[in-house]
Amino acid sequence: MDVNELELLKSSKILVTGAAGFIGSNLCEALLEFGSTVVGLDNFATGHKKNIAAISNHPNFTFIEGDIRKLDDCHKASVGVDYVLHQAALGSVPRSINDPITSNDVNVGGFLNMLVAARDASVKRFIYAASSSTYGDSVALPKVEDKIGKPLSPYAITKYVNELYADNFKKTYNLDTIGLRYFNVFGRKQDPDGAYAAVIPKFVMQFMKLESPVINGDGSFSRDFTYIDNVIQMNVRAIVSENKEALNTVYNTAYGERTTLNELVTLLKEYLSEFDSAIGQVTVKNGIERKGDVPHSLASVDKAKELLKYDPQFDIKTGLKEAVKWYWKNLE
């Protein structure tokens, strides 16, 4: 990062919605390290106070407990803000299948509220968490931004609608936006608990308890697992980029390699066995495939590299080693 980009971060006030969540809290910490003034917004529906405990008293951090479904809360959080990093959402394909109404209320209604608040506050750029689920039933690999299929879940629909709204707000209100299609993000602070826990922290916790994790299907499904530090870099690049051609579009946010669930389990057992050799003997079970699951996911990150100067540093092995260290220290 050059001097001008660092100065831009230091001089900016940045709103992070979903600030107490996995990705949001990591973004807040990183931005504060860069010297930014950070406002965090969260209602703790899926986020945790412990995720922001270390920065709660930071002089450049202000936290607002509020709900993106309430326009007043969005307006309050957006006052004087230069950039918005919109991370707040109800994630999980299964959750959206079980309760599509709430997922839509948060992911579409809340997103629209934040766009309106950002417009009214005259923010310079609205950067938001999009999703690889938008590729839907498209079987083409790797996934390229301008070729998508039909969504396979209510969650995927909400994320696609976000992209449509962002595009419309540029055309209608001249609000600059950038959408980041996250691919299976993992790393420190990712919640291992609950019915909708992501696969990596869930499996790690089970292995640590010497319990057998259950793979949905035969384990041949593959994902472009993306370490949190790559995602932080992508958000920062979206803030500091001065390339006008880089605005008002969407980007795959990934590493650009795919790993099967069977390969993932093998790596987890190997890395966790360094802390407890008994983990290497834990067997894995296979269950039924989940509704709405995309069989294979692999991102092309060429567009992000070209337009945003994205340069991901963590492949699956490097990221997992870092994550496992954190999990072992922090999970009970």
KOLTI-692817 format. One record per residue: x, z, y of N, C-alpha, C, O in turn; residue in three letters. Coordinates in pm, whole numbers, plus 32768, in hexadecimal, padded with zeros to 4 digits. Example, Ala and Ser with C-alpha at 12.3 -4.5 7.8 and 13.67 -1.06 7.14 Angstrom:
<rs>
8527830C7DC784CE830C7E3E8528830C7EB68590834E7EB4ALA;850582C47F1F855782CA7F96850A83138003853D83248072SER;
</rs>
This chain:
<rs>
805480007F8880008000800080588000807C80B8804C8086MET;80367FA980DD808B7FA081528064800881BB8001805081ADASP;80B3800E822680A18074828D8019806782D17FD880CC82ECVAL;7FEE7FED82EC7F6E7FDA83307EF9800982DA7E988042830CASN;7F037FF282577E99801E81FD7E9480B681F47E2780F181F1GLU;7F0680F481F17F0A818781EF7ED281C182707E8A8225826ELEU;7EF2818282DF7EBF81B283607E2781A283677DE281F7839EGLU;7DF48134832F7D63811F832D7D1E818F82DF7CB881C4830BLEU;7D5681B3826D7D1C8220821D7D2082A582697CC082F18267LEU;7D9082C082AA7D9F833E82F37D3D834983687D1183B7838BLYS;7D1D82D983A37CC982DA841B7C3482CA83FC7BE282C68458SER;7C1182BF837C7B8782A083567B3A831A83247B71837482E5SER;7ABA831883417A5C837983087A0E8331829A79CE82CC82B3LYS;7A158366822279E0832181AD797983798166799583EC8145ILE;79048342814E789B8388810378A28360807178A482E98050LEU;78A883C4801A78A383AD7F8A782283EA7F56781384647F56VAL;77C683987F28774C83CD7EE9776A83E67E5677C083A47E1BTHR;772384457E1C7745846D7D9377CB84B37D90781784A67D30GLY;77E884FE7DFB786E85387E0F789385A17DA7790985BA7D91ALA;783285DE7D67784F86457D037852860C7C76786386557C15ALA;7841858A7C6B784585487BEA78D485297BBF793385467C07GLY;78E084EE7B4C796284CB7B1279B2846F7B6E7A2084927B98PHE;797C83FB7B8C79C6839B7BDF79C983C87C707A3183C07CB2ILE;795883F87CA3795184207D2E79B2848D7D5479F284867DBEGLY;79C084F27D007A1B85617D1F7AAC85337D1D7AFD85617D6ESER;7ACD84DA7CC27B5584A37CBF7B7284517D3C7BE084547D72ASN;7B0E84067D6A7B1F83B87DE57B3384137E5E7B8883F97EB2LEU;7AE4847F7E657AF284DD7ED47B7F85167EDA7BBC851B7F44CYS;7BB285417E677C39857A7E647CA285157E907CFC85367EDDGLU;7C96849B7E5F7CF884347E817CF584147F167D5E84067F55ALA;7C7D84077F4E7C7183E67FDC7CA8845580347CE7843A809BLEU;7C9184D1800D7CC7854280597D60854280547DA1856580B6LEU;7D98851B7FE37E2985117FD87E6084A480347ED084AE8065GLU;7E11843D804A7E3A83D280A67E2983FC81387E5B83B88192PHE;7DE5846A814F7DD2849B81D77D4E847782167D3A848D828DGLY;7CF3844081C77C6F841B81FC7C1A849682177C30850181DFSER;7BB8848482707B4E84E782807ADF84C082217AAF844F8225THR;7AB5851D81CB7A5984FB815F79DA854F816779DE85C98178VAL;7969850B815A78E7854D814E78B5853580C078B384C38092VAL;788D859E807C785885907FF677C485AF7FF37797860F8032GLY;7777855E7FAA76E785737F9B76C685777F0676EE851F7EBALEU;767D85DF7EDD765685EA7E5075E4864E7E4475DA86AB7E94ASP;758F863A7DE07522869A7DC6753886E87D4574E287367D1CASN;75AB86D27D0475D187177C89757386F97C147568874A7BB8PHE;753186877C1774DD86607BA5753486457B2A7511866D7ABBALA;75A386037B3F760285EB7AD2769086157AF876E7861E7AA1THR;76A786307B76772A865F7BA3773686F67B9476D5873A7B73GLY;77AF87297BAC77C987B87B99781A87EF7C0E787687AE7C40HIS;77F788687C39783F88A97CA678D288BC7C84792888B87CDDLYS;78F088D27C03797C88E67BDB79D1886B7BF97A4A88777C0DLYS;799487F67BFD79E0877B7C167A1687737CA47A79872E7CBDASN;79D587B97D017A0387B67D8C7A36883E7DBB7A4E88527E32ILE;7A45889B7D5D7A7189227D817AFA89207DC57B11896B7E25ALA;7B5488CC7D957BDC88CA7DCA7BE488937E587C4588AD7E9FALA;7B7F88497E837B83880E7F0A7B1788487F657B0B881E7FD8ILE;7ACA88A77F337A5788DA7F807A7E891680077A2F89148065SER;7AF9894B800F7B258988808D7B89893080D87BC8895C8138ASN;7B9888B580AB7BF6885A80EF7BC4883E817D7B4E88218190HIS;7C1C884781E17BF08835826C7BB587AC828B7B69879E82EBPRO;7BD68748823B7BA286C082547B2C869C81FA7B02862981F5ASN;7AF6870081B47A8886E581587A0A873181807A0D87AA8198PHE;799C86E881877919872381A278BB86FE813078AE8688810DTHR;7879876280F8781D8746808B778D875C80B8776D87C180F7PHE;773786FD809676A9870780B3765C8702802F766586A07FE5ILE;7612876B801375BE87697F9B753D87207FBF74ED8751800FGLU;752A86AC7F8474B5865C7FA6749C85F37F3C74ED85DF7EE1GLY;742B85B07F4973FA85537EE473ED84C87F2373AE84B97F8BASP;742784637EE4741E83DC7F1C738F83A67F19737283417F5AILE;733683E77ECF72AA83BE7ED1726383EB7F5071F083C57F69ARG;72A8843B7FA272718469802172BF842580927336843E80A5LYS;727A83CF80DC72BB8382814472FC83DC81AE736783BB81E1LEU;72BD844B81CE72F684A78232737F84DA820673DA84E68258ASP;738D84F88185740F85268152747884B8815F74EB84D38182ASP;7450843F814574AD83CE815174D883B881E1754E839F81FCCYS;747983C2823D749A83B582CB74F8842482F87559840A8340HIS;74DC849D82CF752E851082F575BF84FC82C7761D85198312LYS;75CF84CC824D765584BC821576A284488254771D84468251ALA;765A83E7828C7699836C82BD76C383738350770183158382SER;76A383DD839576C383E88424775A83DC843C77A884288403VAL;7781837D848F780D836E84B478698338844878E3833B8456GLY;782E830683DD787E82D9836B78AE8249837F786581F483B1VAL;792D822F8358796581A98360794C815882E1792B80E282E7ASP;795D819B826E794E815881ED78FB81AE818F790482298191TYR;78AB816E813C785E81B380D578908187804C789D810F8031VAL;78AD81E97FF778C781CF7F69785082087F1D784982807F03LEU;77F481B27EF9777681DF7EBC778681E57E247785817F7DDFHIS;779382607DF277A582777D62772B82B97D23771D82B87CA8GLN;76D382F07D737661833B7D3F760382E07CF075DB82767D20ALA;75E1830B7C78758682BF7C22756683127BA775AA83757B8AALA;74FE82EB7B6274E683207ADC751D82BB7A7974E482507A65LEU;758D82DE7A3C75CD828579DD758B828D7955752B82D77940GLY;75C1824078F8759A8242786B752781E4784B74B881F0787FSER;7545818677F274DF812C77BE74728177777273FC8161778DVAL;749681D17714742D821B76CB73D3826C7728735A82747711PRO;740D82AA778E73BC82F977EC735382A0782E72DF82C6783DARG;737D82297856732081CE789B72B3819C783E72438183786ASER;72D2818E77BE726D8165775D720881D57746719081BC7737ILE;723A8250774571E182C37731718F82E277AE711E831377A3ASN;71C682C77823718182E978A071A0827E790971EE82977965ASP;7163820978FD7182819D795B715681BA79EA719381897A49PRO;70EC820979FA70B782237A81711C82707AD6713782497B48ILE;715382DD7A9F71B3832B7AEC723282DC7B07726A82E37B74THR;726182917AA372D7823E7AB872C181DB7B2A731A81C57B7CSER;724A81A17B2F722B81417B9A722081887C21725081547C86ASN;71E281FD7C2371D382477CA1725B82667CDF726E82577D58ASP;72B882927C8B733D82B77CBD7392823B7CD973CB822C7D45VAL;739A81E27C7773F981747C7F73CD81037CDB742180BD7D15ASN;734B80F17CEA731980887D4472E780C57DC77314809E7E32VAL;728A81247DBD725781647E3672C481AB7E8572CC819D7EFFGLY;731781F77E3E7385823D7E7F73EC81DF7EBA742281F87F26GLY;740781737E747465810F7EA5743280D07F27747D80BE7F86PHE;73B180AF7F29737680737FA1737B80D58016739780AD8087LEU;736181547FFC736C81B9806573F881BD80A0740981C68119ASN;745D81B6804874E781BB8078750C813D80C7755581458129MET;74D980CC809C74F1805180EB74B4805D817674F4803981D9LEU;743B808E817D73F8809F81FF744581018257745980E882CDVAL;746F8171821C74B981D68269753F819D8299756981B88309ALA;7582814F824376018112826975ED80AC82D9763C80A48337ALA;7583806082CE75627FFF83387548804783BB757E80208423ARG;74F780B083B774D380F78431754B813E8470754F815284E9ASP;75AB8165841C762381AA844E76918146847676FC816F84A3ALA;767680C5846476D6805B8487775D806E843F77C7805F847BSER;7757808E83BE77D3809D837278188015836877D77FAD836EVAL;789B8019835878E97F9D835478DB7F5582CE78DE7EDA82C8LYS;78CD7FA4826278CB7F6681DD78877FC4817B78A1803C817BARG;78317F8D812877E87FD880C2781A7FAB803A77FF7F3B800FPHE;786280037FF7789E7FE47F75785280337F0B784080AC7F18ILE;78257FEF7EA477CD80347E4677F3801C7DB578307FB77D91TYR;77CE807D7D6277E780767CD2777F801B7C92770B803F7C85ALA;77AB7FA57C6C77587F4B7C1C77797F657B8A77BA7FC97B6BALA;774F7F0E7B3077627F2D7AA277787EB17A4D773F7E477A68SER;77CB7EC079E877E07E53798877627E37793777577DCD78F8SER;77047E94793776867E7E78EE76397E07792675E17DD178E3SER;76597DDF799F76187D6D79DF762E7CEB799075DF7C8E799BTHR;76997CE6794276B37C6C78F3764E7C597883763F7BEA784FTYR;76087CC4785E75977CB9780275B47C6F778176137C8F773AGLY;75607C0C7763756A7BC676E375CC7B5076E575D27B037685ASP;76187B437750767F7ADA775476EB7AFA76ED77227B6876EDSER;77097A9A7697776D7AB1762E77F77A7F765678577A91760BVAL;78037A4176C878837A0A76F478E97A79770B78C87AE07746ALA;79637A6476DD79D27ABF76F57A4A7A6F77247A637A0276F0LEU;7A977AA177867A7B7B1C77D07A077B0A783279DC7A9A7850PRO;79D67B7B786479697B7878C579A07B4C794D79FE7B887982LYS;79637AE5798379897AB27A0779137ACB7A6678A07AB87A41VAL;79317AF47AE078CD7B287B3B78537ACF7B5177E47B027B5FGLU;78647A4C7B5577F579F57B7977A579C37B017751796A7B0FASP;77BF79FC7A8B777579D27A14773D7A4D79CD77857A937986LYS;76BC7A6579E2767C7ADA79A376077AAC794D75D97A3A7957ILE;75D87B0678F875657AE978A474ED7B3A78D174E87B6A7942GLY;748C7B4A787874177B9C789574357C2D787174717C467809LYS;740D7C8E78C674287D1B78AB73E77D497828737C7D1A7803PRO;742A7DA677E473FA7DD7776473BF7E64776B73987E9D7705LEU;73BA7E9D77E373857F2577F273507F39788073767EF078DBSER;72F97F9D789472CE7FBD791C73447FDE797773447FB979ECPRO;73A880257941741E8045799174617FC679C574827FBD7A3CTYR;74747F65796E74B37EE8799674617EA17A0174997E667A5EALA;73DF7EA679F573887E697A5A739E7EAB7AE273A97E667B47ILE;73A47F317AE473B77F777B63743A7F507BA474427F417C1ETHR;74A17F3F7B5475247F1E7B8C75287E8E7BBF756C7E717C21LYS;74DF7E377B7F74D87DAE7BB074887DA77C3274AB7D5E7C8ETYR;741D7DF57C3873CD7DFA7CB374237E2B7D2774157DFB7D97VAL;747C7E8B7D0D74D87EBB7D7575277E477DB075377E3E7E2AASN;75597DF07D5B75A87D7E7D8A75537D207DE175827CEB7E46GLU;74D67D0D7DB8747B7CB77E06745F7CF47E8E745E7CAD7EF3LEU;74477D777E92742E7DBB7F1274A97DB47F6C749D7D9B7FE4TYR;751F7DCA7F3375997DC67F8475AC7D3D7FC275CF7D318038ALA;75967CD57F7475A17C4D7FA6753C7C348016755B7BF4807BASP;74C37C688003745A7C54806674787C9D80E974597C6B8155ASN;74B47D1580DE74D17D62815775407D2281A975467D358223PHE;75987CD7816975FB7C8C81B675B67C1B820175CD7C088279LYS;75617BD181BB751E7B5F81F874B97B88826374A97B4382C7LYS;74777BF9824D740C7C2482A7743D7C7B831A74107C6D838BTHR;749B7CD782FB74C77D39835F755D7D32837D758F7D8183CDTYR;75A47CD5833E76347CC4835176837D41832A76E77D62836AASN;76567D8582C0769F7DF8828A76FF7DC6821D76D47D9181B7LEU;77807DD7823477E47DAB81D277E37E06815777E47E818164ASP;77E17DCB80E377DE7E18806778447DE18003786D7D6D800ATHR;786A7E387FA678BA7E117F3178867E5E7EB9787B7ED97EBCILE;78657E167E4E78367E567DD478A47E577D6B78E87DF37D56GLY;78B57EC97D2A791C7ED87CC478DA7EED7C3D78A27F577C22LEU;78E27E897BE778A57E937B6279027EE27B0679617EAC7ACCARG;78E47F627AF979367FB97AA679267F997A1278B77F7F79E2TYR;79957F9A79CB79977F87793A79C5800878F77A3C802678F6PHE;7969805578BE798880C7786979FB811D789E7A6581277861ASN;79E3815A79107A4881AC79517A588231790579F6826B78D6VAL;7AD5825F78FB7AEE82DF78B97B60832779017BAA82EB794EPHE;7B6B83AB78E57BD983F7791F7BB1848479417B4684B4791AGLY;7C0884C7798C7BF5855479AF7B6E856B79F37B3F85197A42ARG;7B3285DB79D47AB286097A0B7A3885C479CF79C885E279F9LYS;7A49856A797079D4852B79337991858D78D579D285C9787FGLN;790F859E78E678C3860778A278B285E8780D787D857F77EAASP;78DD864377B578CC862D77257847866076EF78278649767APRO;77FB86A57742777F86E67714770486927730770586397784ASP;769A86B076E976198672770375FC85FC76AA765585C57669GLY;757E85D776A77550856B764F758884E47677759084897625ALA;75B084D776F675DD8455772776728454774A769E8405779ETYR;76BF84AB770A774E84B177247791842E76FA776B83F07697ALA;77F6840677477842838E7726789283A476A678B084157680ALA;78B38337766478EB833F75DE7973838575D9798B83D4757EVAL;79CC836C76387A5283A4762E7A53843C763D7A88847F75E4ILE;7A1C847776A77A1D850A76AE79CC854B763E79F085B7760FPRO;7961850B7615790F854175A8795F85467527795F85AC74E1LYS;79A384DA750679F484D6748C7A69853774957A8985797432PHE;7AA7854175097B17859E751A7AEA862D74FE7B2D867674B4VAL;7A7A865475387A4986DC75247A2A86F674917A488762745DMET;79EF8693744E79CF86A473C07A4E86AE736C7A5587017311GLN;7AAF865C73887B2E8663733F7B7186EB73547BA8872572F7PHE;7B6B871C73CF7BAA879E73EC7B67880F739F7BA588747380MET;7AE787FD73817A9D885F73317AA68840729C7A688884724ALYS;7AF387D9727A7B0287AA71F07A7D877D71B67A62878C713FLEU;7A288746720E79A7870F71E479B2867771DA7A0086397221GLU;7963863C7182796685AB716F7911856471D77897857971DBSER;794D8511722A78FC84C3728A78B18453724278D9842771D6PRO;78458427727F77F383BD724478008340729977E183407310VAL;782F82D4725C78378253729E77B3820A728B77818201721BILE;777B81D872F67700818972EC772380FF72B5776880B172F6ASN;76F280E0723D7713806171FD7790806D71A777B880DB7181GLY;77CC7FFB7189783F7FFB712D78C6800B7173792E80077133ASP;78C2801E71F7793E8035724179827FB6727079EE7FBC72ABGLY;79457F44725879817EC5727F79627EA0731079A27E487349SER;78FD7EE3734D78DE7EC873D9795A7EE9742D79A37F48740FPHE;79717E9D749579E97EB074E679C67EC0757A79607E8F75AASER;7A1F7F0775C07A0B7F22764D7A8F7F1476987AFC7F267660ARG;7A837EF577187AF67EF177717AFF7F7B77B37AD57F8D7825ASP;7B377FDC77697B408064779B7BA0806978137C0E8034780EPHE;7B7280AA787E7BB780A278FF7BD6812D79347B7B817C794FTHR;7C55814C79437C7E81D1796E7C5B81E97A007C5F818D7A52TYR;7C3A82647A207C0782897AA57C6582607B167C36823C7B82ILE;7CE882667B017D4482447B6D7D3E81B07B917D57818C7C04ASP;7D1D815A7B327D0680CD7B527C8C80BE7BAC7C8B806C7C08ASN;7C25810E7B907BA981097BDF7BC1813C7C6D7B8D81057CCDVAL;7C1081A67C787C3381DA7CFD7C7B816E7D4D7C5B81557DC2ILE;7CDD812D7D0D7D2680C37D527CC980557D827CD780227DF1GLN;7C6A80307D2E7C0D7FC47D507BB87FE97DC97BA37F977E22MET;7B8780647DCE7B3780917E407B8A80927EC07B5B80697F2AASN;7C0580BF7EB47C5D80C27F297C7C80357F5A7C7C801B7FD2VAL;7C967FD97EFC7CAE7F4E7F227C337F137F697C417EC57FC6ARG;7BBC7F3A7F3C7B417F087F797B307F3C80087AF47EFA805CALA;7B667FB380227B607FEB80A97BC27FA481067B9D7F7A8173ILE;7C3E7F9780DA7CA97F6E81367CBA7ED781437CFF7EA9819EVAL;7C7D7E8980E87C937DF980ED7C657DBC81717BF87DD981A2SER;7CBB7D6981AB7C9A7D2282277C757C91820C7C637C428268GLU;7C6B7C6E818D7C497BE681647BB27BD2816F7B667C0A8120ASN;7B887B8381CF7AF97B6D81E47AB77B2C816A7A407B428150LYS;7B037ADC81207ACD7A9C80A97AB27B0080397A6B7AE17FDAGLU;7AEA7B7880467ADA7BDE7FDE7A587C2C7FEE7A337C7A7F96ALA;7A127C18805E79997C66807B791D7C228044791A7BAA8029LEU;78B47C758033782E7C458010782C7BF97F8C77F67B8B7F80ASN;78687C387F2A786B7C037EA3787E7C787E4278817CEB7E6CTHR;788B7C5A7DC2789D7CC27D5D791E7CA87D0E794C7C367D03VAL;79567D137CD879D37D0B7C8E79CB7D5A7C0C79947DC87C09TYR;7A037D227BA37A187D717B2A7A817DDB7B477AEA7DBE7B80ASN;7A637E547B1F7AC17EC37B307AE47EF57AA67A9A7F427A68THR;7B587EC87A757B7F7EE079EA7C157ECD79DE7C5A7EBB7A43ALA;7C477ED179637CD57EB3794D7CE87E24791E7D4A7DE37941TYR;7C897DF478CF7C937D6B789F7CBF7D60780D7CF47CFA77E3GLY;7CA97DCB77C07CC27DCA77317C4E7E1076EC7C0F7E697726GLU;7C317DE8766F7BC37E2B76297BF67E7575AF7C577E4E756FARG;7BB07EE275917BD37F3A75227B557F5574D27AEE7F78750CTHR;7B5B7F47744E7AE67F6773FC7AD77FFE73F37B358049740CTHR;7A5F802973CF7A4880B973BF7A9E80F2734E7ACD81637357LEU;7AB380A472E67B0B80D1727A7B9A80E472AC7BDC81467289ASN;7BCA808672FD7C51809373357C59810A73937CBD81517396GLU;7BEF812073E07BEB8192743C7BF9821573F07C47826C7417LEU;7BAD822473857BB2829E73367C3D82B572FC7C6F832672FBVAL;7C7C824C72CE7D03825772987D65828A73017DB882E072E5THR;7D5B8255737B7DB2828173E87D968312740D7DF383607422LEU;7D18833774157CF583C174387D2B842373D17D62848B73F5LEU;7D1C840273547D4E845B72EA7DE7846872F37E1E84D472E2LYS;7E2983F8730E7EBB83FB73197EE98453738C7F4384A6737BGLU;7EAC844074027ED9848A74787EB1851E74707EFE8575749ATYR;7E3A853A743C7E0E85C574317E58861173C47E67868B73CCLEU;7E8785C9735F7ED1860A72F27F55864573227F8E869C72E0SER;7F85861673957FFE865073CE7FE786E073F9804587307401GLU;7F69870174157F468789743C7F1587DC73C57F2A885573C1PHE;7ED4879B73657EA187DE72ED7EA4877A727A7E53871D7276ASP;7F01878D721E7F13872D71B27E98872071587E8686BA7116SER;7E43878771567DCB878471017D6A8717712D7D1986E870DDALA;7D7186EE71AB7D16868771DE7D2B860371967CCE85B47187ILE;7DA485EB71697DC2857071227D76856170A07D6B84F2706BGLY;7D4285CF706C7CFA85CD6FEC7C6285C56FFE7C1985BB6F9BGLN;7C3385C9707B7BA385C770937B6D853B70767BA484D870A6VAL;7B02853470297AC684B370097A61848A70757A3184DD70C2THR;7A42840A707779E383D470D87968839F708D797583627023VAL;78F383B570C67877838670897842830C70D5786482F67149LYS;77F182BE709277B2824A70D2771B825B70D576DD82817072ASN;76E0823F714A764F82497159761381C171797654815A7169GLY;759781C371A67553814571C7757E8114725175A8816372A5ILE;7574809272667594805972E8752E8087735074B880997331GLU;755C809973CB750380C3743674BA804C747374F17FDF7480ARG;743D8063749873F27FFC74DF74347FE075667463803B75AALYS;74377F61758B746C7F3B760D75027F2F761575387F0A767DGLY;75487F4E75A675DA7F4575A876097EB375A575D77E627557ASP;76697E9575FA76A97E1375F777177E18758D77687E75758FVAL;771D7DB9752F77817DC074C478117DC374F678617E1674C9PRO;78337D69755278BE7D5F757E78C67D52761678747D107655HIS;792B7D90764D793C7D8F76DD79D07D8176FE7A237DD276D5SER;79F07D1B77487A797D0277727A747CC077FB7A2F7C5C780ELEU;7ABD7CF878597AB67CC778E37B297C6A79057B9B7C7F78D9ALA;7B0B7C0579527B727BBD799A7B847C057A1F7B237C1C7A68SER;7BFF7C297A407C187C6C7AC17C667C107B1F7CA27C3D7B80VAL;7C637B907B017CAC7B2F7B547C7A7B2B7BE37CC97B227C41ASP;7BF67B337BF57BBC7B2C7C7B7BEA7BA27CD07C0E7B927D45LYS;7BE97C1A7C957C137C927CDD7CA77C8D7CFF7CD17CB77D6BALA;7CF77C597CA37D867C4E7CBC7DA37BED7D2E7DFA7C047D82LYS;7D567B7F7D307D6D7B197D967D3D7B437E207D857B357E82GLU;7CC37B777E277C857B917EA97C9D7C1E7EDE7CA47C337F58LEU;7CA97C7F7E857CBA7D0A7EB17D457D417E967D637DB37EBALEU;7D9B7CF07E577E237D1C7E317E1F7D937DD17E737DED7DD6LYS;7DBB7D917D7B7DAB7DF97D147E1C7DEC7CAE7E3B7D7E7C81TYR;7E587E5D7C897EC77E5B7C2A7EBC7ED67BCF7F027F387BE3ASP;7E647ED17B697E4D7F457B137ECB7F707AC97F137F1D7A91PRO;7EE47FF27ACA7F5F80287A907F4D80697A087FAF808279C2GLN;7ED2808479E17EB980D279677E6D808079007DF780617913PHE;7EB0805D78917E6A802178217E29809077CF7E34810677F3ASP;7DE5806E77627D9C80D177157DF8813E76DF7DD581B476E2ILE;7E6D811A76AF7EC6817D76737EFE81DC76DD7EFF825676CALYS;7F2D81A4774C7F6381F877B77EF8825377F07F1182C97809THR;7E81821C78057E14826C783C7DE682D977DC7DCE834A7805GLY;7DDA82B6775C7DAE831A76FA7E10838D76EE7DE7840076E1LEU;7E90837076F37EF383DB76EB7EE3843D775F7EEA84B6774DLYS;7ECD840677D77EB6845B784B7E3484A9783E7E2F8521785DGLU;7DCD846678117D4A84A678057D4C8515779D7D16858177B4ALA;7D8B84FA772B7D91855D76BF7DD985DC76EE7DAF864B76CBVAL;7E4385CC773B7E89864177717E2A869577C67E28871077BDLYS;7DDD864F78187D80869878707D1286DB781F7CF2874F7836TRP;7CD9869277BF7C6E86C9776B7C9F874577217C5987AA771BTYR;7D17873D76EA7D4887AB769A7D5B882B76EF7D46889B76C1TRP;7D828815776C7D98888677C67D1788BF77FD7D0E89377817LYS;7CB18868780E7C3A889278597BBB88A178067B5F88E67831ASN;7BB3886277917B3B886F773E7B4788E876E37BB3890576AELEU;7ADA892D76D17ADB89A2767A7A8D898375FB7A8089D875A3GLU;
</rs>
